[in-house]
Each structure stands twice: as structure tokens, then as C-alpha cells.
């Protein structure tokens, strides 16, 4: 029997097939070389192929509020590998940040490479900290994002791998995917997969009920007020951010189709004319600053049930808002604003679903969901109040 050489076989293949085999061989060669050099390649949430060290010892967070994500994966000491971060966490959520610093005092010594906006990020300070990995969000405004190509290019030129995650732009798809990505990058696969599995299970408890509801069932109309008390005028709202969580809870956001982009302002007369069935405000207030900002709804790590309820009651007495029939009938609620960029967003979805459909979700316990996620994954206990009603 005559033996045909590999070279002859390849020569007989179509040109397209030979090119494919050549590309496959080149990819395998690069993969073997990367493994030999202690590297591996991942695909991030921006769809980018990123090669980075197998062992990551120095991390930069492009938003300080990504600290809880790192804390879930490095639960013994999330500051052990953290060499730099933005300063948005202590600025935007001082009570939440204070709880972390109390547990991990060395957090105060971590270098800050910017304040609370993407244009305050200093690539010089970032590179000086010699991180191996920078974790950025796809979109934001409180740190570098996918659009900051020059920053990414300069970091990569300095040998720093940049990966993009997302808890904000498409949270219901990307929250578990982001956790699984970081689990792969930081060698915490099992822990990340366990969180993703529980997160998906909790979201399914809402989705499965909504999917069984008849198509003729009318979604309750909702006015979602954005960052209550931040400005004096009425009526700031959003369709992105917390609006995406409202969609998942089965609400009909009355601002959808009326404002461009993620957030904007509705005309007060339109609001009174259409009269939403339910009012939900987002809270950015702090216990420590109630006297200076009395119209903000107090929610978060330092909030008490009494302070949360009373602050909501005060906020509902503002002009136009107190004229809403939903407010007058007691169908008024508030949720922590920072859920819009949090891996615990599924608890907010459950809370809103329970407000919108109290009978269908009578057995659902959002507080138990949040408590369970903290107990299973967080290095700090659950404190404070994250939603409230009258």
C-alpha cells in the first residue's frame, strides 16, 4: 500500500481549507506559548480577547464600587491584591464604603487614581502602581469605560491587561457573566460560578411567574423618580439604570419612549395628567446628612427602618409628587439607587416585583434573598435598609 505524505494531502485540499488549518495551527502554537509563559487568554464583556498572567497579584479597579465584586471573590481580604482604585465609592456611597474600611483598615492606604468621574482618572498614577490587571466597566461615567480608548491603549502599552465587566449597561444579562469572567481571571472559578448560579435562580423566581401571567394582564404603570432630592425641580426619571431593573420586575415605565438616553426629566403636567398607578423613588440619602439634605430618601448601609420610612414620607410631600394618586393611595415606595451598578441588583428586582404584583409574589422574600447572598459570598455582614414603603 502506498503511503501519501501529509504535504501531498494538504496540497490536495481547497485553498480555503488550507488557510483554516494554517490559522488553527498558529492559534494552537500561540496558546501553547502563552501557557509556557504563565499566561492565558479570556474574552471580556466588550468582546475583546485579552491575554493576561495566570497569577494576578496586583489589581486596579476602574470604579471603587467594584470593591464588593472583588470582595466576593477574595473574601478573606479583598485588599490583599488591590493596589489602586478610583475614589467614587467613598464619594457616592460613604456609608457603604465606611463599612468596608472598618473591616479592612488597609483600604485607606490603597492608591486613588481618580475621584468620581472618568475624566479624573490618571493613567500616570495608575501605571505607577504597577498593576497586572485593570478592571473597567463597559459604561459609566465614574471611571474609565469602553469609550476611553486612549486610556486603555496607554495601560496596555505599559503591560497592564484591561478587562471590561458590566453591572450597569445590561445587568440582567451581564451580571452573572461578569462574575464568571472575573472568577476565571482571578482563579476563583468555583466561587464565581456559585454566585452566578444563585443569582440566576433568584431572577428566575420573578421571570417564571411573569411568564405564566396571561398576555392580557396589564402591567402597572410606574413613575420612577431618579435620585430623589438631588435637585429641587420635578420630575427626574430614567429608563436605563434602575429602569432596567423595573422592566425585569414587570413594570410599565411611563417614561419609556418619552426621554432620550438613559435618564431625563418628565413634564410635571404630563405626570399629573397620566397619573401612574405606582410611584418608586431611588434613594441616595445618608443618615449623617439628613439635616443638610432633608428631601433625599435615606437608604443604604447606615439607614434604619424608621429613617427610611420617614424620609420617604417627607419626599412625597413635595409639589407635584404629593398630587399623584399613587401617593395618595399609599402606592409609593423607594429603593436604593446604587442597585443600578451592583451585583445584588436581583434583590431590587424582587422587591419591585412584590410591590407591582403583591398577590403573585406573596411568598417572595427579597430581604431573605439579599441576606442569603451576603452570607454566602460577602466578607462583611448585611447592614442597613435598601428599600422602604409607607
N, C-alpha and C positions, 0 to 999 in steps of 0.2 A: 504494500500500500504506500502510495506516495504521500509524503508529508508536505502540506502547504505552509509556508512561513507566515508569521504574523504580519510581516511587511507587505506580502502579496495580498493577504486578506484585507488589510487596511486600504490598499490601493484599489481594491475592487469595490469598496464602499462608496456610496454617493458623497459628494463634496460636503453636503450639509451634515451628514452623519459623522464624517471625519472631523469636522470643526467642533461638533458637540463632544466627541470623545477627547479631543485635544483640550477643550475647556475643562472637562471633568478631571482630566489628569492634572492640569495646572492647579485646579482648586484643591485636589487631594494633596498635592505637593505643598501648597501653601498652608493647608491645615496641619499637616504633619510638622512642618517647620515651626508654626506657631505653638503647637503643643510642646515641641522640644525647647522652645524659648520660654515656657511657662505662661503662654497666652491662650486666650480663646476668643471666639467671636460671637456676638449676640446681635439681635435685631431689636432696636428700641422702638418706642411708641411713635416716633416720627418716620419709621420705616427705614432707618439708617442702619447699615452694617457697621458695627463698632468692634474693633479689636482691643482688648484690654488684658491686664495681667490676671492670671488665675487667682492670685492672692492680692487682695486690696487691703492696705493698711492705712491709707490716708485719703479721706473723703471730704469733698466740698459740697455743701448744699446750696443750690441756687435760690432757694427760698427757705427761710428759717422755719416756716410752718410745715416743712417736710420732716422736721425732727421726730414727730410721733411715728412716722413711717419707719425711720431708721430705728427708733426705739423698739418697735415691734420685732424687728429682725435681730438687733443687737440688744436684747432685753436686759442682760446683766449690766452693761454700761455702754449706752449709745454714744458717749463722748470719747470712748477709747480710740476710735478710728476717725473721729470728726476733727479736722484741722481748721476748717473755715466755713462760714455761713453768712447769709445776708441777715440784716438786723430787723426784718419785718415782724418776726414773731413777738418780740418784746414791745414793739410799737403798736401793732394792730390788736394783739391779744395778750396784754401784760399779765392778766391773772393766770391764763394758761401757761405762759412762759415761766412765771414765778413758781408754779408747781414743779416744773422740770428742774429749775435751778435749785430748788430746795432739796430735791432728791439727788441731784448731780451738781454740786457746787462748782466743779471744774468747768461747767458750761460757760461761765462768765469769762473764762480765760481763752475760749475759742476765738480766733481772729474773726472780725467782721470785715467783709469785703464790700459792703454797701449798706444802705439804710433800708428803705421800704419801697423803692422804685427801681425799675430795670436800668434807668439811666444813671443811677448812683453806683452801679456795680463797677468795681475797679479790677480790671484784668491784671494790672501790675501787682496789686496786693494778693490777688488770687494765685498768680504764678509763684509769688514769693513764698507761699505756704507749701509748695511742692506737693500738691495733691496728685494722686494717681487717677482719681475719678472725680468728675463733676456731675452732679445730678441736677438737671434743669427740668422745668415744666414746659409742656408744649405751648401753653399760652398763659398769660397772667398780667404782668404789669408791676408785680412786686419783686421781680427778679428776672434774669435773662430768660428768653424764651426762644422758640424755634426761629422767630424772625430776626434774632440778633446774630446774624451770620458772621459778622466780623469778630465778635467776641468768641464765638465757637472756633473760628479759624485760628485765632491767636492762641487759645488754650491748647488746641490740638497741635499746633506748631511747637508748643513747649513740651509736648509729650504727655499731655493730660487727656485721658479718654473722657468724652462727654456723652452721656445717655439722657434721653428725654423720657419723662414719665408724664402721666396725666390723671389728675383727680378733679379737674375743673371743666375742660372743654367738652368731653364726652364721658362723664363719670360713670354712667350705668354700664358702659362697655369697658372702659379703660381702668377702672379702679382695681379689679382683680388681675387684669393683665399687667398693670404697673407693679403690683406686689410680686407677681410671679417673675417678672423681669428682674427686679432688684434681688429677689431670692436667688436667682441664677448668678447675677453679677457678684453678690456678696457672699456666695456659698452658704445660703440659708434656704435652700430649696424647700425642704420639708415644712419649715415653719411658714414660709410664704404660701405654699400650696394649701396648708391647713387653714390659713386666714381666708384665702380666696374661696375655698370650699364652703366655709361657714357664711361668708358674705353672700355668695350666690344663693345659698339655701335660704337666707333671710329675705333676700329680694324676691325669691320665688314665692314666698308666703304671701306677698302682695300681688305679684303678677298672676299667680294661679287663680286667685279669687276674682280679679278684674277680668280675666279671660273667660271665666264662666258666667259673667254677668251678661244679660241679653243686650244685643246691639241697640235696642230701643231705649235702654236705660240712659237717661240724660246725665251727663257729667255736671256736678255742681260748679257754678261759675264762681271764680275766686279773684279778689283783688289782692295781689301780693305786693306789699309795700316794702321797698328796699331801704335798709339801714335807717330804721325809724329814728327820728330826732336828729339826724346828722345835719339837716337843713331845716329852715323854718317853713318853707313852702310845701305845698302838696302838689303832685302825688307821685313821688318817685317809685318806679316799679322795674320789673325785669322779666325777660323770657328766658334768658340764659341763667347761669349761676344757680341759685336756689330754684329758679323757674323750671329747670330740668328735673329737679327732684319732685316738684309739684306735678309735672307731667307724669312721672313714674307712679305717683300716688293716685292718679286717676282724676286729677282736677282739670277744669277748663279755665285756663288763664285768660282773663278778659283783655290782657294787654297784647296777646299774640296777634300779630298782623297789624298792630297799631303803632308800634315803635320800631325803629331800625336798630339793628345790632342787638347786643345782649341786654341793655338796660336803657331806660329813658324816663320820660315824665308824661303822665296822662293829664288831660284837661279835667279839672275838678268837676265842671258841669257835666262832662261825659260820664264821669264816675257816678254822680248822683242820678243822672238820667237812666243809666243801665242797671244800677243797684245790684251789685254782686250778692250772691247768696252767702258767701263766706269771706271773711277778712283774715288774712295772715300777714303779720309784720315780722321783719327779721331784726333781731336784737344785737346791738353792738355795745350796749352799756356795761359799765363796770360798777361794782359796789363802791369802790373808792372815790368815784367821780359823780355819784348821783346828784350831789348838791350843785355841781357845775353844769351837769347835763341832765336836767330833770325829765326831759321828754324822750330820752332814749330808753329802750326796753332793756332791762338788766338780765342778761343770760350769760352762762359760761361757768368757768371753773370756780369762781368765788361767789356765785349767786346763791341766794336762799329761796325757797319756795315763796315766802312772803314778799321778798323784794321783787321777785319776778312778776308775781301777780299784781302787786300794787303799781309797778312801773308800767305794765301793760294798761291798767285801768287809767293811769294818768295820760298815757299816749293816746288813748281812744277819745279823750275829751277835746282834742284839737279841732279847730274849724274844719268843716267838710267831713272829717272822719267820723265825728260824733253823729252826723246826719245819715250815715249809712244804716240801712235797715238791718244788715247783718250785725252791726254793733249793737243796735237797739234790741235785737232779739237774742243777744248773747252768743252769736256765732262768730266770735272773734278770738284769735289765737296768735301765738308768737313762737318763733323758732330761732335758734342760734344762727346768726348769719354765716359764721365760718364753716358751717357744714358744706358750703359750696366748694370747699377745697380740702376736704377731709376724707380719709379712708373710712370713717364711721358714718358716712352720708346715708347708708342704708337705714340707720335708726331714724333719721329725719323723714325718709320716705314712709316708714311705718307709722310714725306719729301723724303725719299729714293724712295718710290713708284712713286712719282711725277717726280723724276729725271729719273727713269728707263722707265716709260710709260707716257710721258708728255701729249699725246693726251687723253688716257683713264682716266687720273686723272686731267684733265684740271680744273675741278670745285673744286678740293680738296684744302683746305687751312690749311696746318699744323700749321702755326703760329696762326690762329684763334683757332685751337684745343688746343694748348698749353696755349693760353691766357684764354680760357674758363675754363680749368682745374684749372689754378691758381686762377681765380676769384671765382670759385665755392668752392674751398677747401683750398687754401693756406692762411696763415695769413700774408704773405709778397707779394708784387707786383712782377710781372714778369719783370725782367730787363735783359739786355744783349742780346747776339746773340748766337744761338745754332746750326745753320748750315749756310753754305755760298756756293757760287759758283763764277765763274769768270764773 
